[in-house]
Amino acid sequence: MNRLIRTFASVAAVSLLSVAAVQAAEIKAGDLVITEAWSRATPGGAKVAGGFLTIDNKGAAADRLVSATADVAGKVEVHEMSMDNGVMKMRLLDKGLSIEPGKTVKLAPGGYHIMLLDLKGPLKEGEKVPVTLQFEKAGKVPVTLDVAGVGAKAPGDAGGSMTKTDHKGHSGH
């Protein structure tokens, strides 16, 4: 009976966290509005993870995401992924990422992202990962990454196995 009660309590707690994740969607810092902050669950032993979010600059001047920190990682960097002659390349944006006035910059899989390096443990689906973004003008901005499934493509996507997700993405070609 105690086991059943504990299981029910765990399910109820996860349900409440899911509702809280949907409600805690927007962070304002100066002229910047940050939404959809998320990451993917990592397999055990993985030492890197990507962080994704959307940044809207509502102001009249550019700002720049220059760095980030997270307790779960030894180091956090701002990166860009791009295709070069059919080869996907990832590079560190050592001068940061410019957020032009009136523009929206989406950090998403396959493009700009924050890279959490030297993970201290796996990221688990349903977890909340605190990260501090450092902007040139807006300063330090705490955000929370909602951890989605391993193969998630967007916030709230449960994902699944990478193979299964990749297979679905290529059907019909």
C-alpha positions as CSV (number, residue, x, y, z in Angstrom):
1,M,0.0,0.0,0.0
2,N,2.8,2.4,0.9
3,R,4.4,1.7,-2.5
4,L,1.2,2.5,-4.3
5,I,0.9,5.8,-2.4
6,R,4.5,6.7,-3.2
7,T,3.9,5.9,-6.9
8,F,0.8,8.1,-6.9
9,A,2.6,10.9,-5.1
10,S,5.4,10.7,-7.7
11,V,3.0,10.9,-10.6
12,A,1.2,13.8,-9.0
13,A,4.4,15.7,-8.5
14,V,5.5,15.1,-12.1
15,S,2.1,16.3,-13.3
16,L,2.5,19.5,-11.2
17,L,6.0,20.1,-12.6
18,S,4.7,19.7,-16.2
19,V,2.0,22.4,-15.5
20,A,4.6,24.7,-13.9
21,A,6.9,24.3,-16.9
22,V,4.1,25.5,-19.3
23,Q,3.4,28.5,-17.1
24,A,7.0,29.6,-16.5
25,A,7.6,30.4,-20.2
26,E,8.9,34.0,-20.3
27,I,11.8,35.9,-18.8
28,K,12.3,39.6,-19.3
29,A,15.8,41.2,-18.9
30,G,16.1,44.8,-20.0
31,D,14.8,44.9,-23.6
32,L,15.2,41.1,-24.0
33,V,12.4,38.5,-23.7
34,I,13.6,34.9,-23.4
35,T,11.2,32.0,-24.0
36,E,11.2,28.3,-24.7
37,A,14.4,27.4,-22.8
38,W,15.0,23.7,-23.0
39,S,17.5,20.9,-23.4
40,R,17.5,17.2,-24.2
41,A,17.9,14.3,-21.8
42,T,21.4,12.8,-22.1
43,P,22.4,9.1,-22.1
44,G,24.5,8.1,-19.0
45,G,28.1,8.9,-19.5
46,A,27.5,11.8,-22.0
47,K,29.7,14.8,-21.2
48,V,27.9,17.4,-23.4
49,A,24.4,18.7,-23.9
50,G,22.8,21.5,-25.9
51,G,20.7,24.3,-24.5
52,F,18.1,25.9,-26.7
53,L,15.9,29.1,-26.3
54,T,14.4,32.0,-28.1
55,I,15.6,35.6,-27.5
56,D,13.5,38.6,-28.6
57,N,15.1,42.0,-28.6
58,K,12.2,44.5,-28.1
59,G,14.6,47.5,-27.8
60,A,16.3,49.9,-30.1
61,A,19.8,48.7,-29.6
62,A,21.6,45.4,-30.2
63,D,22.6,43.2,-27.3
64,R,25.0,40.3,-27.3
65,L,24.9,36.9,-25.6
66,V,28.6,36.7,-24.6
67,S,28.7,33.6,-22.3
68,A,26.8,31.4,-19.9
69,T,27.4,29.3,-16.8
70,A,25.6,26.3,-15.3
71,D,26.3,24.3,-12.1
72,V,25.7,21.0,-14.0
73,A,28.6,21.7,-16.4
74,G,32.2,22.4,-16.0
75,K,32.0,24.9,-18.9
76,V,29.2,26.5,-21.1
77,E,29.9,28.0,-24.5
78,V,27.9,29.7,-27.2
79,H,28.0,27.7,-30.4
80,E,26.8,27.7,-34.0
81,M,26.2,24.6,-36.2
82,S,26.2,25.0,-39.9
83,M,26.4,23.0,-43.1
84,D,29.6,23.3,-45.2
85,N,29.7,21.3,-48.4
86,G,27.4,18.7,-46.9
87,V,29.4,18.4,-43.6
88,M,27.8,19.7,-40.4
89,K,30.3,21.9,-38.5
90,M,30.1,23.3,-35.0
91,R,32.1,26.3,-34.0
92,L,32.5,28.4,-30.8
93,L,31.2,32.0,-31.2
94,D,34.1,33.5,-29.2
95,K,32.6,37.1,-29.7
96,G,29.2,35.9,-28.6
97,L,25.9,36.0,-30.5
98,S,24.4,39.4,-31.5
99,I,20.7,40.0,-30.9
100,E,19.8,42.8,-33.2
101,P,17.0,45.4,-32.2
102,G,13.5,44.3,-33.2
103,K,14.8,40.8,-34.1
104,T,14.2,37.3,-32.7
105,V,17.1,34.8,-32.5
106,K,16.2,31.2,-32.0
107,L,18.8,28.9,-30.4
108,A,17.6,25.5,-31.7
109,P,19.0,22.1,-32.7
110,G,21.1,22.4,-35.9
111,G,21.8,26.1,-35.4
112,Y,22.8,28.5,-32.6
113,H,22.8,26.9,-29.2
114,I,24.6,26.9,-25.8
115,M,26.8,24.0,-25.3
116,L,27.1,22.5,-21.8
117,L,30.5,20.8,-21.6
118,D,32.0,18.5,-19.0
119,L,28.5,17.5,-17.6
120,K,28.7,16.4,-13.9
121,G,25.9,13.9,-14.5
122,P,23.2,13.0,-17.0
123,L,20.3,15.4,-17.8
124,K,17.0,13.5,-17.1
125,E,13.7,14.1,-18.8
126,G,11.5,16.2,-16.7
127,E,14.4,17.9,-14.8
128,K,14.9,21.7,-14.6
129,V,18.5,22.9,-15.3
130,P,19.4,26.4,-14.1
131,V,21.7,28.3,-16.4
132,T,22.9,31.9,-16.2
133,L,23.2,33.7,-19.5
134,Q,25.6,36.7,-19.7
135,F,24.6,39.5,-22.0
136,E,26.6,42.6,-22.9
137,K,23.8,45.1,-21.9
138,A,21.1,43.0,-20.1
139,G,23.8,41.5,-17.8
140,K,23.3,38.2,-16.0
141,V,20.0,36.5,-16.7
142,P,19.0,33.3,-14.9
143,V,17.0,30.9,-17.0
144,T,15.8,27.3,-16.5
145,L,16.1,24.7,-19.2
146,D,13.3,22.2,-19.2
147,V,14.7,18.8,-20.1
148,A,12.8,17.0,-22.8
149,G,13.3,13.5,-24.2
150,V,16.5,12.3,-25.8
151,G,15.4,12.9,-29.4
152,A,13.2,15.9,-28.8
153,K,13.1,18.5,-31.5
154,A,11.3,21.3,-29.6
155,P,10.1,22.2,-26.1
156,G,7.6,19.7,-24.8
157,D,8.5,17.1,-27.4
158,A,9.0,13.8,-25.5
159,G,11.4,12.6,-28.2
160,G,12.5,9.0,-28.1
161,S,15.4,7.1,-29.5
162,M,17.6,9.1,-31.9
163,T,17.3,6.4,-34.5
164,K,13.5,6.4,-34.4
165,T,13.4,10.2,-34.6
166,D,15.9,10.4,-37.5
167,H,14.0,7.6,-39.3
168,K,10.7,9.6,-39.1
169,G,12.5,12.7,-40.3
170,H,13.6,11.0,-43.5
171,S,10.4,9.2,-44.5
172,G,9.0,10.1,-47.9
173,H,12.3,11.3,-49.4
